[in-house]
Amino acid sequence: MGARTRRLVFGEVAELYDASRPTYPEAIIDDLAAWAADGDGPPRALEVGAGTGKATRLLTQRGVAVLAIEPSPEMAAIARRSTAASGRVEVRESDFEHTELGGRTFPLVYAAQAWHWVTQPAGYARARAALRGGGRLVAFWNRPVWGRSAIRTALDAAYDRYAADMPPGIARPIDRFDADEDWVSEIAAADGFAEPEVRGYDWSLRYTPAEYVDLITTHSEIRLLADDRRAALLAAVGEAITANGGVLELPMHVRACIARAH
């Protein structure tokens, strides 16, 4: 394999990604489905960075037709396979920035866990071109809400020992996950958008040591570690959870960034 592109490295573990990455709370899927139906014709949406179709499948269950864009061949293959029965999904293997839509427009363009991989400002321009007037762009992310606990302290120690140079983020526990994200400023700088809004959706997850190790194995920061460092870190993370009750109860927060096309 040649140079490993961080935004495509998930394809190395596409099946594990689909099995272990979290889904999304019902409330945000309800909102997305309502926005997809906000216009003429049947509900429809364009998805940016569909991955293996975690969010796609939830929307199709609510009757939404989705054009799903995914650049990783391995991830796109799973998305195509896992949504085929619905008859409502077209999976296109492509970068969003280079996808030709032939003039098609949608009431909803959304990205689940993927908007930060899109090249800007081209991504905003492409999203605006894909939206009908009044349609919504929605970028959202699942984020763990780490509190101070014995497990958190033990996990920090594991990272300090085996991946001290890894910055806090999704894989490594962090207290503030959105401190540098200013959606209002981003939308102010993007032509054709207005009414920036940020909504939050709270829920929680429960992990065994093996389940949590599988989850973080799919994160790009972990994938890009050398094999020996990754193996040592994953073992230490699993041992930390086992030593502190054997279960990780993790509150979650979905941060949804929304803007209207004008």
C-alpha atoms as an extended CHARMM CRD file, in Angstrom:
* protein
*
       262  EXT
         1         1  MET       CA              0.0000000000        0.0000000000        0.0000000000  PROA      1               0.0000000000
         2         2  GLY       CA              1.2830000000        3.4930000000       -0.8570000000  PROA      2               0.0000000000
         3         3  ALA       CA              1.0070000000        6.6130000000        1.2380000000  PROA      3               0.0000000000
         4         4  ARG       CA             -1.9350000000        6.2730000000        3.6010000000  PROA      4               0.0000000000
         5         5  THR       CA             -4.4290000000        9.1280000000        3.3060000000  PROA      5               0.0000000000
         6         6  ARG       CA             -5.9190000000        9.8700000000        6.6890000000  PROA      6               0.0000000000
         7         7  ARG       CA             -9.4580000000       10.4190000000        5.4490000000  PROA      7               0.0000000000
         8         8  LEU       CA             -9.3770000000        7.0900000000        3.5340000000  PROA      8               0.0000000000
         9         9  VAL       CA             -7.5840000000        4.9720000000        6.1280000000  PROA      9               0.0000000000
        10        10  PHE       CA            -10.9320000000        3.8040000000        7.5410000000  PROA      10              0.0000000000
        11        11  GLY       CA            -11.2400000000        1.5150000000        4.5490000000  PROA      11              0.0000000000
        12        12  GLU       CA             -8.5430000000       -0.7200000000        6.0680000000  PROA      12              0.0000000000
        13        13  VAL       CA            -11.0540000000       -1.7550000000        8.7360000000  PROA      13              0.0000000000
        14        14  ALA       CA            -14.3460000000       -1.1000000000        6.9480000000  PROA      14              0.0000000000
        15        15  GLU       CA            -16.1910000000       -4.1370000000        8.3410000000  PROA      15              0.0000000000
        16        16  LEU       CA            -15.0480000000       -3.3750000000       11.8890000000  PROA      16              0.0000000000
        17        17  TYR       CA            -16.0300000000        0.2630000000       11.3870000000  PROA      17              0.0000000000
        18        18  ASP       CA            -19.5550000000       -0.7490000000       10.4420000000  PROA      18              0.0000000000
        19        19  ALA       CA            -19.8460000000       -3.1490000000       13.3710000000  PROA      19              0.0000000000
        20        20  SER       CA            -18.4000000000       -0.9390000000       16.0960000000  PROA      20              0.0000000000
        21        21  ARG       CA            -18.9920000000        2.7200000000       15.2690000000  PROA      21              0.0000000000
        22        22  PRO       CA            -21.9880000000        4.1220000000       17.1690000000  PROA      22              0.0000000000
        23        23  THR       CA            -25.3090000000        4.8520000000       15.5520000000  PROA      23              0.0000000000
        24        24  TYR       CA            -27.2400000000        8.0830000000       16.2260000000  PROA      24              0.0000000000
        25        25  PRO       CA            -30.0830000000        9.0270000000       18.5750000000  PROA      25              0.0000000000
        26        26  GLU       CA            -33.6220000000        8.9520000000       17.2300000000  PROA      26              0.0000000000
        27        27  ALA       CA            -34.1570000000       12.6820000000       17.7680000000  PROA      27              0.0000000000
        28        28  ILE       CA            -31.6000000000       13.8310000000       15.2120000000  PROA      28              0.0000000000
        29        29  ILE       CA            -32.7630000000       11.2840000000       12.6270000000  PROA      29              0.0000000000
        30        30  ASP       CA            -36.3290000000       12.5590000000       13.1180000000  PROA      30              0.0000000000
        31        31  ASP       CA            -35.1370000000       16.1210000000       12.4360000000  PROA      31              0.0000000000
        32        32  LEU       CA            -33.1500000000       15.0810000000        9.3660000000  PROA      32              0.0000000000
        33        33  ALA       CA            -36.1400000000       13.1970000000        7.9630000000  PROA      33              0.0000000000
        34        34  ALA       CA            -38.3670000000       16.2370000000        8.4750000000  PROA      34              0.0000000000
        35        35  TRP       CA            -35.8690000000       18.5240000000        6.7220000000  PROA      35              0.0000000000
        36        36  ALA       CA            -35.5270000000       16.0430000000        3.8400000000  PROA      36              0.0000000000
        37        37  ALA       CA            -39.2990000000       16.2540000000        3.3630000000  PROA      37              0.0000000000
        38        38  ASP       CA            -39.3400000000       20.0680000000        3.4560000000  PROA      38              0.0000000000
        39        39  GLY       CA            -40.0530000000       20.7100000000       -0.2230000000  PROA      39              0.0000000000
        40        40  ASP       CA            -41.7970000000       19.4820000000       -3.3270000000  PROA      40              0.0000000000
        41        41  GLY       CA            -41.8390000000       15.7700000000       -4.0790000000  PROA      41              0.0000000000
        42        42  PRO       CA            -40.8310000000       12.8210000000       -1.8890000000  PROA      42              0.0000000000
        43        43  PRO       CA            -38.2480000000       13.2940000000        0.8690000000  PROA      43              0.0000000000
        44        44  ARG       CA            -34.6900000000       13.1650000000       -0.4240000000  PROA      44              0.0000000000
        45        45  ALA       CA            -31.2000000000       14.0040000000        0.7560000000  PROA      45              0.0000000000
        46        46  LEU       CA            -27.5960000000       14.1470000000       -0.3900000000  PROA      46              0.0000000000
        47        47  GLU       CA            -25.1350000000       12.5820000000        2.0600000000  PROA      47              0.0000000000
        48        48  VAL       CA            -21.5040000000       13.7060000000        2.2060000000  PROA      48              0.0000000000
        49        49  GLY       CA            -19.0820000000       10.9900000000        3.3090000000  PROA      49              0.0000000000
        50        50  ALA       CA            -21.5790000000        8.1910000000        3.8850000000  PROA      50              0.0000000000
        51        51  GLY       CA            -19.0090000000        5.7490000000        5.2520000000  PROA      51              0.0000000000
        52        52  THR       CA            -20.6000000000        2.3340000000        5.5820000000  PROA      52              0.0000000000
        53        53  GLY       CA            -24.0950000000        3.8370000000        5.6890000000  PROA      53              0.0000000000
        54        54  LYS       CA            -24.6570000000        4.1150000000        9.4410000000  PROA      54              0.0000000000
        55        55  ALA       CA            -26.7800000000        7.2670000000        9.1320000000  PROA      55              0.0000000000
        56        56  THR       CA            -28.0070000000        6.3980000000        5.6390000000  PROA      56              0.0000000000
        57        57  ARG       CA            -29.8300000000        3.3040000000        6.8160000000  PROA      57              0.0000000000
        58        58  LEU       CA            -31.6350000000        5.1920000000        9.5700000000  PROA      58              0.0000000000
        59        59  LEU       CA            -32.9220000000        7.8110000000        7.1450000000  PROA      59              0.0000000000
        60        60  THR       CA            -34.1270000000        5.2830000000        4.5860000000  PROA      60              0.0000000000
        61        61  GLN       CA            -36.1670000000        3.6200000000        7.3440000000  PROA      61              0.0000000000
        62        62  ARG       CA            -38.1050000000        6.9070000000        7.4930000000  PROA      62              0.0000000000
        63        63  GLY       CA            -38.7800000000        6.9160000000        3.7740000000  PROA      63              0.0000000000
        64        64  VAL       CA            -35.9840000000        9.2500000000        2.6760000000  PROA      64              0.0000000000
        65        65  ALA       CA            -34.2480000000        8.6260000000       -0.6610000000  PROA      65              0.0000000000
        66        66  VAL       CA            -30.5020000000        9.2610000000       -0.3140000000  PROA      66              0.0000000000
        67        67  LEU       CA            -27.7340000000        9.9400000000       -2.7950000000  PROA      67              0.0000000000
        68        68  ALA       CA            -24.7480000000        8.8230000000       -0.7020000000  PROA      68              0.0000000000
        69        69  ILE       CA            -21.2630000000       10.0420000000       -1.6440000000  PROA      69              0.0000000000
        70        70  GLU       CA            -18.2990000000        8.0820000000       -0.2450000000  PROA      70              0.0000000000
        71        71  PRO       CA            -14.6720000000        8.2040000000       -1.4680000000  PROA      71              0.0000000000
        72        72  SER       CA            -13.4200000000        4.9500000000        0.0830000000  PROA      72              0.0000000000
        73        73  PRO       CA            -14.1080000000        1.9160000000       -2.1480000000  PROA      73              0.0000000000
        74        74  GLU       CA            -14.2170000000       -0.4300000000        0.8510000000  PROA      74              0.0000000000
        75        75  MET       CA            -16.6300000000        1.7640000000        2.8030000000  PROA      75              0.0000000000
        76        76  ALA       CA            -18.8010000000        2.4270000000       -0.2570000000  PROA      76              0.0000000000
        77        77  ALA       CA            -19.1040000000       -1.3110000000       -0.9050000000  PROA      77              0.0000000000
        78        78  ILE       CA            -20.5530000000       -1.8940000000        2.5700000000  PROA      78              0.0000000000
        79        79  ALA       CA            -22.8800000000        1.1070000000        2.2550000000  PROA      79              0.0000000000
        80        80  ARG       CA            -24.1360000000       -0.2300000000       -1.0660000000  PROA      80              0.0000000000
        81        81  ARG       CA            -24.6320000000       -3.7390000000        0.3240000000  PROA      81              0.0000000000
        82        82  SER       CA            -26.2740000000       -2.6230000000        3.5580000000  PROA      82              0.0000000000
        83        83  THR       CA            -28.7860000000       -0.2840000000        1.8910000000  PROA      83              0.0000000000
        84        84  ALA       CA            -29.6360000000       -2.3070000000       -1.2150000000  PROA      84              0.0000000000
        85        85  ALA       CA            -32.8290000000       -3.7720000000        0.2310000000  PROA      85              0.0000000000
        86        86  SER       CA            -34.3470000000       -0.3440000000        0.8440000000  PROA      86              0.0000000000
        87        87  GLY       CA            -34.3900000000        0.5860000000       -2.8220000000  PROA      87              0.0000000000
        88        88  ARG       CA            -33.9420000000        4.2160000000       -1.7850000000  PROA      88              0.0000000000
        89        89  VAL       CA            -30.1530000000        4.6550000000       -1.9020000000  PROA      89              0.0000000000
        90        90  GLU       CA            -27.7010000000        5.4110000000       -4.6680000000  PROA      90              0.0000000000
        91        91  VAL       CA            -24.1150000000        5.0460000000       -3.4580000000  PROA      91              0.0000000000
        92        92  ARG       CA            -21.6070000000        6.9800000000       -5.5160000000  PROA      92              0.0000000000
        93        93  GLU       CA            -17.9030000000        6.3020000000       -5.0060000000  PROA      93              0.0000000000
        94        94  SER       CA            -16.3910000000        9.7740000000       -5.2550000000  PROA      94              0.0000000000
        95        95  ASP       CA            -15.0350000000       12.7810000000       -3.4200000000  PROA      95              0.0000000000
        96        96  PHE       CA            -17.8640000000       15.1780000000       -2.6610000000  PROA      96              0.0000000000
        97        97  GLU       CA            -15.8810000000       18.1080000000       -4.0280000000  PROA      97              0.0000000000
        98        98  HSD       CA            -15.7210000000       16.4490000000       -7.4710000000  PROA      98              0.0000000000
        99        99  THR       CA            -19.1650000000       14.8690000000       -7.6550000000  PROA      99              0.0000000000
       100       100  GLU       CA            -21.2540000000       15.9540000000      -10.6380000000  PROA      100             0.0000000000
       101       101  LEU       CA            -24.9580000000       16.1660000000       -9.8310000000  PROA      101             0.0000000000
       102       102  GLY       CA            -26.2560000000       17.1650000000      -13.2550000000  PROA      102             0.0000000000
       103       103  GLY       CA            -28.3340000000       19.9950000000      -11.8270000000  PROA      103             0.0000000000
       104       104  ARG       CA            -30.0730000000       17.8690000000       -9.1960000000  PROA      104             0.0000000000
       105       105  THR       CA            -30.9560000000       19.7020000000       -6.0020000000  PROA      105             0.0000000000
       106       106  PHE       CA            -32.0780000000       18.5180000000       -2.5850000000  PROA      106             0.0000000000
       107       107  PRO       CA            -33.8900000000       19.9380000000        0.4520000000  PROA      107             0.0000000000
       108       108  LEU       CA            -31.1560000000       18.4340000000        2.6680000000  PROA      108             0.0000000000
       109       109  VAL       CA            -27.3990000000       17.9720000000        2.3700000000  PROA      109             0.0000000000
       110       110  TYR       CA            -25.9220000000       16.3000000000        5.4420000000  PROA      110             0.0000000000
       111       111  ALA       CA            -22.6400000000       14.8800000000        6.6840000000  PROA      111             0.0000000000
       112       112  ALA       CA            -22.4170000000       12.4380000000        9.5940000000  PROA      112             0.0000000000
       113       113  GLN       CA            -18.9010000000       12.4220000000       11.0740000000  PROA      113             0.0000000000
       114       114  ALA       CA            -17.4650000000       13.6100000000        7.7500000000  PROA      114             0.0000000000
       115       115  TRP       CA            -17.7020000000       17.3580000000        7.1100000000  PROA      115             0.0000000000
       116       116  HSD       CA            -14.2130000000       18.0190000000        8.5490000000  PROA      116             0.0000000000
       117       117  TRP       CA            -12.7330000000       15.8450000000        5.7750000000  PROA      117             0.0000000000
       118       118  VAL       CA            -14.2220000000       18.0550000000        3.0320000000  PROA      118             0.0000000000
       119       119  THR       CA            -11.8890000000       20.5960000000        1.4170000000  PROA      119             0.0000000000
       120       120  GLN       CA            -13.0410000000       24.1470000000        2.1140000000  PROA      120             0.0000000000
       121       121  PRO       CA            -14.2740000000       26.5100000000        0.7840000000  PROA      121             0.0000000000
       122       122  ALA       CA            -15.0450000000       24.1950000000       -2.1460000000  PROA      122             0.0000000000
       123       123  GLY       CA            -17.2550000000       22.0440000000        0.0670000000  PROA      123             0.0000000000
       124       124  TYR       CA            -19.5770000000       24.9040000000        0.9910000000  PROA      124             0.0000000000
       125       125  ALA       CA            -19.8440000000       25.9720000000       -2.6490000000  PROA      125             0.0000000000
       126       126  ARG       CA            -20.6550000000       22.4240000000       -3.7280000000  PROA      126             0.0000000000
       127       127  ALA       CA            -23.2090000000       22.0170000000       -0.9230000000  PROA      127             0.0000000000
       128       128  ARG       CA            -24.9250000000       25.2900000000       -1.8830000000  PROA      128             0.0000000000
       129       129  ALA       CA            -25.1250000000       24.1960000000       -5.5230000000  PROA      129             0.0000000000
       130       130  ALA       CA            -26.7540000000       20.9300000000       -4.3900000000  PROA      130             0.0000000000
       131       131  LEU       CA            -29.3900000000       22.6180000000       -2.2190000000  PROA      131             0.0000000000
       132       132  ARG       CA            -32.6490000000       24.0950000000       -3.3500000000  PROA      132             0.0000000000
       133       133  GLY       CA            -33.4680000000       27.5540000000       -1.9720000000  PROA      133             0.0000000000
       134       134  GLY       CA            -34.3430000000       27.2600000000        1.6950000000  PROA      134             0.0000000000
       135       135  GLY       CA            -32.7630000000       23.8120000000        1.9670000000  PROA      135             0.0000000000
       136       136  ARG       CA            -30.5170000000       22.8690000000        4.8560000000  PROA      136             0.0000000000
       137       137  LEU       CA            -26.8890000000       21.9080000000        5.2170000000  PROA      137             0.0000000000
       138       138  VAL       CA            -26.4130000000       19.8110000000        8.3670000000  PROA      138             0.0000000000
       139       139  ALA       CA            -23.0170000000       18.6290000000        9.6070000000  PROA      139             0.0000000000
       140       140  PHE       CA            -23.0640000000       16.5560000000       12.7670000000  PROA      140             0.0000000000
       141       141  TRP       CA            -20.7260000000       14.5600000000       14.9480000000  PROA      141             0.0000000000
       142       142  ASN       CA            -21.0660000000       12.0100000000       17.7360000000  PROA      142             0.0000000000
       143       143  ARG       CA            -18.7810000000       12.9980000000       20.6070000000  PROA      143             0.0000000000
       144       144  PRO       CA            -18.1250000000       11.2860000000       23.9460000000  PROA      144             0.0000000000
       145       145  VAL       CA            -18.6480000000       13.4690000000       27.0020000000  PROA      145             0.0000000000
       146       146  TRP       CA            -15.7580000000       12.4850000000       29.2290000000  PROA      146             0.0000000000
       147       147  GLY       CA            -16.0890000000       13.1860000000       32.9280000000  PROA      147             0.0000000000
       148       148  ARG       CA            -13.4020000000       12.7100000000       35.5240000000  PROA      148             0.0000000000
       149       149  SER       CA            -13.3910000000        9.0910000000       36.6900000000  PROA      149             0.0000000000
       150       150  ALA       CA            -11.0420000000        6.2600000000       37.5590000000  PROA      150             0.0000000000
       151       151  ILE       CA            -11.4460000000        4.8480000000       34.0370000000  PROA      151             0.0000000000
       152       152  ARG       CA            -10.6880000000        8.2340000000       32.4730000000  PROA      152             0.0000000000
       153       153  THR       CA             -7.5100000000        8.5460000000       34.5550000000  PROA      153             0.0000000000
       154       154  ALA       CA             -6.4190000000        5.0250000000       33.6140000000  PROA      154             0.0000000000
       155       155  LEU       CA             -7.0930000000        5.6570000000       29.9170000000  PROA      155             0.0000000000
       156       156  ASP       CA             -5.0900000000        8.8860000000       30.0250000000  PROA      156             0.0000000000
       157       157  ALA       CA             -2.1990000000        6.9320000000       31.5350000000  PROA      157             0.0000000000
       158       158  ALA       CA             -2.3680000000        4.3720000000       28.7050000000  PROA      158             0.0000000000
       159       159  TYR       CA             -2.1800000000        7.1180000000       26.0930000000  PROA      159             0.0000000000
       160       160  ASP       CA              0.6200000000        8.8990000000       27.9370000000  PROA      160             0.0000000000
       161       161  ARG       CA              2.6350000000        5.6860000000       27.9050000000  PROA      161             0.0000000000
       162       162  TYR       CA              2.0850000000        4.4910000000       24.3510000000  PROA      162             0.0000000000
       163       163  ALA       CA              0.8560000000        7.4960000000       22.3470000000  PROA      163             0.0000000000
       164       164  ALA       CA              1.9530000000       10.6060000000       24.2160000000  PROA      164             0.0000000000
       165       165  ASP       CA              2.2270000000       12.5820000000       20.9760000000  PROA      165             0.0000000000
       166       166  MET       CA             -1.3950000000       11.8970000000       20.0190000000  PROA      166             0.0000000000
       167       167  PRO       CA             -3.4570000000       15.0410000000       20.6150000000  PROA      167             0.0000000000
       168       168  PRO       CA             -6.7340000000       14.7400000000       22.5400000000  PROA      168             0.0000000000
       169       169  GLY       CA             -9.6690000000       14.1770000000       20.2450000000  PROA      169             0.0000000000
       170       170  ILE       CA            -12.0910000000       11.4400000000       19.3370000000  PROA      170             0.0000000000
       171       171  ALA       CA             -9.8120000000        8.5190000000       20.1220000000  PROA      171             0.0000000000
       172       172  ARG       CA             -8.0630000000       10.0550000000       23.1170000000  PROA      172             0.0000000000
       173       173  PRO       CA            -10.3100000000       11.3930000000       25.9180000000  PROA      173             0.0000000000
       174       174  ILE       CA            -10.8610000000       15.1560000000       25.8150000000  PROA      174             0.0000000000
       175       175  ASP       CA            -12.9870000000       17.4900000000       27.9300000000  PROA      175             0.0000000000
       176       176  ARG       CA            -13.8730000000       20.0510000000       25.2520000000  PROA      176             0.0000000000
       177       177  PHE       CA            -14.3710000000       18.5980000000       21.7960000000  PROA      177             0.0000000000
       178       178  ASP       CA            -15.7620000000       21.6530000000       20.0250000000  PROA      178             0.0000000000
       179       179  ALA       CA            -13.7050000000       24.5200000000       21.4510000000  PROA      179             0.0000000000
       180       180  ASP       CA            -12.1790000000       25.4300000000       18.0690000000  PROA      180             0.0000000000
       181       181  GLU       CA            -15.3080000000       25.0040000000       15.9640000000  PROA      181             0.0000000000
       182       182  ASP       CA            -17.0520000000       28.2850000000       15.1510000000  PROA      182             0.0000000000
       183       183  TRP       CA            -19.9750000000       27.4300000000       12.9330000000  PROA      183             0.0000000000
       184       184  VAL       CA            -21.3590000000       30.9730000000       12.8590000000  PROA      184             0.0000000000
       185       185  SER       CA            -18.0960000000       32.3470000000       11.4580000000  PROA      185             0.0000000000
       186       186  GLU       CA            -17.8140000000       29.5330000000        8.9140000000  PROA      186             0.0000000000
       187       187  ILE       CA            -21.3020000000       30.1910000000        7.5740000000  PROA      187             0.0000000000
       188       188  ALA       CA            -20.7190000000       33.9550000000        7.5080000000  PROA      188             0.0000000000
       189       189  ALA       CA            -17.7540000000       33.3130000000        5.2120000000  PROA      189             0.0000000000
       190       190  ALA       CA            -19.6490000000       30.8830000000        2.9340000000  PROA      190             0.0000000000
       191       191  ASP       CA            -21.6040000000       32.4000000000        0.0510000000  PROA      191             0.0000000000
       192       192  GLY       CA            -25.2450000000       31.4310000000       -0.2170000000  PROA      192             0.0000000000
       193       193  PHE       CA            -25.8690000000       30.4070000000        3.4020000000  PROA      193             0.0000000000
       194       194  ALA       CA            -27.5720000000       32.0630000000        6.3530000000  PROA      194             0.0000000000
       195       195  GLU       CA            -29.2760000000       31.2640000000        9.6700000000  PROA      195             0.0000000000
       196       196  PRO       CA            -26.4470000000       29.2720000000       11.2960000000  PROA      196             0.0000000000
       197       197  GLU       CA            -27.6310000000       27.1870000000       14.2250000000  PROA      197             0.0000000000
       198       198  VAL       CA            -26.1070000000       24.5770000000       16.5140000000  PROA      198             0.0000000000
       199       199  ARG       CA            -28.2660000000       21.9180000000       18.1690000000  PROA      199             0.0000000000
       200       200  GLY       CA            -27.3240000000       19.2530000000       20.6850000000  PROA      200             0.0000000000
       201       201  TYR       CA            -28.6860000000       15.7390000000       21.1740000000  PROA      201             0.0000000000
       202       202  ASP       CA            -27.6810000000       13.7640000000       24.2580000000  PROA      202             0.0000000000
       203       203  TRP       CA            -27.6270000000       10.0010000000       24.7030000000  PROA      203             0.0000000000
       204       204  SER       CA            -25.2840000000        7.3500000000       26.1040000000  PROA      204             0.0000000000
       205       205  LEU       CA            -23.4330000000        4.1610000000       25.2330000000  PROA      205             0.0000000000
       206       206  ARG       CA            -22.1130000000        1.1720000000       27.1760000000  PROA      206             0.0000000000
       207       207  TYR       CA            -18.9390000000       -0.6930000000       26.2030000000  PROA      207             0.0000000000
       208       208  THR       CA            -17.1660000000       -3.8540000000       27.2890000000  PROA      208             0.0000000000
       209       209  PRO       CA            -13.3580000000       -3.6610000000       27.0450000000  PROA      209             0.0000000000
       210       210  ALA       CA            -13.3660000000       -5.5690000000       23.7390000000  PROA      210             0.0000000000
       211       211  GLU       CA            -16.1350000000       -3.4140000000       22.2640000000  PROA      211             0.0000000000
       212       212  TYR       CA            -14.3400000000       -0.1890000000       23.1500000000  PROA      212             0.0000000000
       213       213  VAL       CA            -11.0360000000       -1.4610000000       21.7640000000  PROA      213             0.0000000000
       214       214  ASP       CA            -12.8260000000       -2.3550000000       18.5190000000  PROA      214             0.0000000000
       215       215  LEU       CA            -14.2890000000        1.1490000000       18.3840000000  PROA      215             0.0000000000
       216       216  ILE       CA            -11.0440000000        3.0550000000       18.7880000000  PROA      216             0.0000000000
       217       217  THR       CA             -9.2880000000        0.6850000000       16.3840000000  PROA      217             0.0000000000
       218       218  THR       CA            -11.3610000000        2.3500000000       13.6510000000  PROA      218             0.0000000000
       219       219  HSD       CA            -10.2230000000        5.9140000000       14.4340000000  PROA      219             0.0000000000
       220       220  SER       CA             -7.7550000000        7.4500000000       12.0160000000  PROA      220             0.0000000000
       221       221  GLU       CA             -5.3280000000        8.5120000000       14.7410000000  PROA      221             0.0000000000
       222       222  ILE       CA             -5.0880000000        4.9120000000       15.9260000000  PROA      222             0.0000000000
       223       223  ARG       CA             -4.8910000000        3.4750000000       12.3970000000  PROA      223             0.0000000000
       224       224  LEU       CA             -1.8550000000        5.6350000000       11.6210000000  PROA      224             0.0000000000
       225       225  LEU       CA              0.1800000000        4.4670000000       14.6210000000  PROA      225             0.0000000000
       226       226  ALA       CA              2.9550000000        1.9720000000       13.9900000000  PROA      226             0.0000000000
       227       227  ASP       CA              1.6920000000       -1.5900000000       14.4190000000  PROA      227             0.0000000000
       228       228  ASP       CA              3.5990000000       -2.2580000000       17.6600000000  PROA      228             0.0000000000
       229       229  ARG       CA              2.5120000000        1.0110000000       19.2730000000  PROA      229             0.0000000000
       230       230  ARG       CA             -1.0870000000        0.4600000000       18.2370000000  PROA      230             0.0000000000
       231       231  ALA       CA             -1.1530000000       -3.0660000000       19.6510000000  PROA      231             0.0000000000
       232       232  ALA       CA              0.3820000000       -1.9540000000       22.9550000000  PROA      232             0.0000000000
       233       233  LEU       CA             -2.0060000000        0.9770000000       23.2910000000  PROA      233             0.0000000000
       234       234  LEU       CA             -5.0910000000       -1.1050000000       22.5260000000  PROA      234             0.0000000000
       235       235  ALA       CA             -4.0580000000       -3.7380000000       25.0630000000  PROA      235             0.0000000000
       236       236  ALA       CA             -3.5070000000       -1.0660000000       27.7190000000  PROA      236             0.0000000000
       237       237  VAL       CA             -6.8920000000        0.5550000000       27.0120000000  PROA      237             0.0000000000
       238       238  GLY       CA             -8.6800000000       -2.7860000000       27.3600000000  PROA      238             0.0000000000
       239       239  GLU       CA             -6.8290000000       -3.5490000000       30.5760000000  PROA      239             0.0000000000
       240       240  ALA       CA             -7.7140000000       -0.1360000000       32.0060000000  PROA      240             0.0000000000
       241       241  ILE       CA            -11.4380000000       -0.7380000000       31.4870000000  PROA      241             0.0000000000
       242       242  THR       CA            -11.2050000000       -4.2850000000       32.8670000000  PROA      242             0.0000000000
       243       243  ALA       CA             -9.4120000000       -3.0330000000       35.9790000000  PROA      243             0.0000000000
       244       244  ASN       CA            -12.0740000000       -0.3770000000       36.6020000000  PROA      244             0.0000000000
       245       245  GLY       CA            -15.2700000000       -2.3660000000       36.6960000000  PROA      245             0.0000000000
       246       246  GLY       CA            -15.1610000000       -4.0240000000       33.2870000000  PROA      246             0.0000000000
       247       247  VAL       CA            -17.6890000000       -1.6580000000       31.6850000000  PROA      247             0.0000000000
       248       248  LEU       CA            -17.3400000000        1.8200000000       30.2220000000  PROA      248             0.0000000000
       249       249  GLU       CA            -20.5140000000        3.8880000000       30.5760000000  PROA      249             0.0000000000
       250       250  LEU       CA            -20.0310000000        6.7860000000       28.2040000000  PROA      250             0.0000000000
       251       251  PRO       CA            -22.4010000000        9.7490000000       27.8790000000  PROA      251             0.0000000000
       252       252  MET       CA            -22.5890000000       10.9950000000       24.2860000000  PROA      252             0.0000000000
       253       253  HSD       CA            -23.4530000000       14.3170000000       22.6630000000  PROA      253             0.0000000000
       254       254  VAL       CA            -24.3270000000       14.8470000000       19.0210000000  PROA      254             0.0000000000
       255       255  ARG       CA            -23.3980000000       18.3480000000       17.8840000000  PROA      255             0.0000000000
       256       256  ALA       CA            -25.3700000000       19.3350000000       14.8010000000  PROA      256             0.0000000000
       257       257  CYS       CA            -24.3400000000       22.4240000000       12.8240000000  PROA      257             0.0000000000
       258       258  ILE       CA            -27.1450000000       23.7070000000       10.5910000000  PROA      258             0.0000000000
       259       259  ALA       CA            -27.4600000000       26.4390000000        7.9570000000  PROA      259             0.0000000000
       260       260  ARG       CA            -30.0890000000       27.4630000000        5.4040000000  PROA      260             0.0000000000
       261       261  ALA       CA            -29.4710000000       28.0550000000        1.7190000000  PROA      261             0.0000000000
       262       262  HSD       CA            -30.7030000000       31.3570000000        0.3360000000  PROA      262             0.0000000000
